[in-house]
Amino acid sequence: MIIIWKIIQDALFAAIAGMGFGAISNPPLKAFPYIALLAATGHSFRYTLMEYVGIDIALASLAASLLIGFGSLWLGGKSKYPITVPAIPALLPMVPGKLAYNTVFSIIMFLQTINVPEEHGKYLYMLMDNGFLSLTIIFFLALGVAVPIAIFPKKAYSLTRRRF
């Protein structure tokens, strides 16, 4: 029961964050339930894969972004919104903020410890480790949303076109 509660809690917080990111891009009000649903589903799926299946964060992010991409394609058919309206705000809670912060911190510390070789090497390692992982996750998030558009280009294009 505690596992289910943790997954629901993760989904709830992701839905709130997704709607917050959605509010920044000013979508139609009717799009917010779709954004919340996709953010909750995608983030809790990634959380479940990482915590209970043992998949690393990069591959779990790819799987979750594919779920969001195909989900926004499916929901877009119902709502008549472009795939990016619900998908982009739903993806943003999965951007690796801590890793990106550690990357920037490592760059600053790397530059400040140029004359201290032992510290210099440590921060260079942190920079490469955090930077590579951050970029990989962000690339996989973008790839996961792009794949449904590439597989179903006519469907993705027709979401905003009226049929006569």
C-alpha positions in Angstrom: 0.0 0.0 0.0 2.9 2.4 0.7 4.3 1.8 -2.8 1.0 2.8 -4.4 0.8 5.9 -2.2 4.3 6.9 -3.2 3.4 6.5 -6.9 0.2 8.5 -6.5 2.1 11.2 -4.5 4.7 11.5 -7.3 1.9 11.7 -9.9 0.1 14.4 -8.0 3.2 16.6 -7.6 4.1 16.1 -11.3 0.6 17.1 -12.3 0.9 20.3 -10.3 4.3 21.1 -11.7 3.1 20.3 -15.2 0.2 22.7 -14.9 2.5 25.3 -13.5 4.8 25.0 -16.5 1.8 25.0 -18.7 0.6 28.3 -17.2 3.8 29.9 -18.3 3.2 29.0 -22.0 -0.5 30.2 -21.8 -2.4 27.3 -23.3 -6.2 27.3 -23.5 -7.8 26.5 -20.1 -9.3 23.3 -21.5 -5.7 22.0 -22.1 -4.8 22.0 -18.4 -6.5 18.6 -17.6 -4.6 17.0 -20.5 -1.3 18.6 -19.3 -1.9 17.4 -15.7 -2.8 13.9 -16.9 0.2 13.5 -19.1 2.6 14.9 -16.5 1.3 12.7 -13.8 1.3 9.6 -16.0 4.7 10.2 -17.5 6.5 11.2 -14.3 5.0 8.4 -12.2 5.9 5.9 -14.9 9.5 7.1 -14.8 9.5 7.0 -11.0 8.1 3.4 -11.0 10.7 2.3 -13.6 13.5 3.8 -11.5 12.4 2.8 -8.0 10.8 -0.6 -8.5 12.1 -2.0 -11.8 15.7 -0.7 -11.4 16.0 1.1 -14.7 18.4 4.0 -14.8 17.1 7.6 -15.1 18.1 8.1 -18.7 16.2 5.1 -20.1 13.3 5.6 -17.7 13.1 9.2 -19.0 13.0 7.9 -22.6 10.2 5.5 -21.8 8.2 8.1 -19.9 8.7 10.7 -22.7 7.5 8.1 -25.3 4.5 7.6 -23.1 3.9 11.3 -23.0 4.5 11.7 -26.7 2.0 8.9 -27.7 -0.4 10.1 -25.0 -0.4 13.6 -26.3 -0.9 12.3 -29.8 -3.9 10.3 -28.6 -5.3 13.1 -26.4 -4.7 15.6 -29.2 -7.2 13.8 -31.3 -9.8 14.2 -28.6 -8.9 17.8 -27.8 -7.9 19.2 -31.2 -4.7 20.7 -29.7 -1.3 20.4 -31.3 0.8 17.7 -29.8 3.2 20.2 -28.2 0.5 22.0 -26.2 0.2 19.2 -23.6 3.5 17.4 -24.2 6.0 20.1 -23.5 4.7 21.3 -20.1 4.2 17.6 -19.2 7.9 16.9 -19.9 9.3 19.8 -18.0 8.9 18.2 -14.5 11.3 15.5 -15.7 14.1 17.8 -16.7 17.0 16.8 -14.4 17.4 20.1 -12.4 19.7 18.7 -9.7 22.1 17.3 -12.3 22.0 20.5 -14.3 22.7 22.5 -11.2 25.6 20.2 -10.3 27.0 20.7 -13.8 27.0 24.4 -13.5 28.4 24.2 -10.0 31.2 21.9 -11.3 32.0 24.4 -14.1 32.4 27.2 -11.6 34.4 25.2 -9.1 36.6 23.8 -12.0 37.4 27.3 -13.0 38.1 28.4 -9.5 40.5 25.5 -8.7 42.7 25.7 -11.8 45.8 26.1 -9.6 44.9 23.2 -7.2 45.4 20.0 -9.3 43.7 17.6 -6.8 40.5 19.7 -6.6 40.7 20.5 -10.3 40.5 16.9 -11.3 37.6 16.2 -9.0 35.5 19.0 -10.4 36.4 18.0 -14.0 35.1 14.5 -13.3 31.9 15.9 -11.7 31.4 18.2 -14.7 31.8 15.4 -17.2 29.6 13.0 -15.2 26.7 15.4 -14.4 26.9 17.2 -17.8 26.8 14.0 -19.9 24.0 12.6 -17.8 22.0 15.8 -18.0 22.4 16.1 -21.7 21.5 12.5 -22.3 18.3 12.8 -20.3 17.3 16.0 -22.0 18.0 14.4 -25.4 15.9 11.4 -24.5 13.1 13.6 -23.4 13.1 15.4 -26.7 13.4 12.2 -28.6 10.5 10.6 -26.9 8.1 13.4 -28.0 9.6 13.5 -31.5 9.2 9.8 -32.2 5.3 9.8 -32.3 5.4 12.8 -34.6 7.9 11.0 -36.9 5.9 7.8 -36.9 2.5 9.5 -37.4 3.2 12.8 -39.2 -0.2 13.0 -40.9 -2.0 12.4 -37.6 0.2 15.0 -35.8 -0.4 17.5 -38.5 -4.1 16.9 -38.7 -4.8 17.5 -35.0 -5.4 21.2 -35.6 -7.0 20.9 -39.0 -10.7 20.8 -39.4 -12.2 18.1 -41.6 -14.9 19.2 -44.0 
